[in-house]
Amino acid sequence: MKESNVVFSPTSAEGEIHSDLQRVDAHVNQPEEYEEIPEITEEDLTHAVIKRPGQPDQPFVAKPTQAT
């Protein structure tokens, strides 16, 4: 999906969602939809940024994995 096709709609002050949730729930993911998204690599995560409304951007810091 091209970014120009994406529509961002903020929720209202009452918390109303502006998405067609019935349409979203009815969608069944197809195998070819997974093919269009590349796998996330460790290098991708080194460039990741956490964005929260009203807060400054924060670099993503991965927690070290623990051996079991």
N, C-alpha and C positions, 0 to 999 in steps of 0.2 A: 504494500500500500504506500503510495507516495504521500509525503507529508502534506502536499497541497490538498489531498483528499480527506485529511483528518480535520474534524471539527471539534474544537474544545468548547464545552459548555459548562460554566460553573454552576454549582448547585445554588439554589435560592437560599435566602436567609432562614427559611423554615426547614431547610434540609431536603427539599424536594429534588429528586433526581430527574434530569432532563434527558435520560436515555430511554430507548424503547427496550425495556428489559425482557418483554415477552419475545421479541425478535432475537435478542441476544441469547436467551435461554433455549430457543428453538434451534439455534444453529448447531450443526454437528460438524466438528473438525474433521477435515479430510486429510489423508496422508500427504498430499501435495502442499497443503498449507504449512506443514512442518518443514518441508524442503526449502521454503523461501526464507527461513530464518537461520542464519549461521549459528553454530555452536559458540558459546561464550568461552573465551580463553582466559588464562591468567593475565596475559598482556592486556586484554580488554579491561579487566578489573583494575589495572594500574592507572587507567585513565578515567575511571568511573567517578561520578560526582553525585552526592545525595542532595536533592533539591526539595525544600519544604517551603510552603508559602510563608512569607513574612520572616524568614530566617536566611542568614547568609548560606551560600553553597558550602558544603563540606566534602572533602575528599573521602572516598570510600576506603576504609581500612579493613581488610579481611582479617578475621580472627584466625589464628593458627589452628590447624586441625590437630586433634588429639589422637594419638595412637591408642587403639584399644587392645 
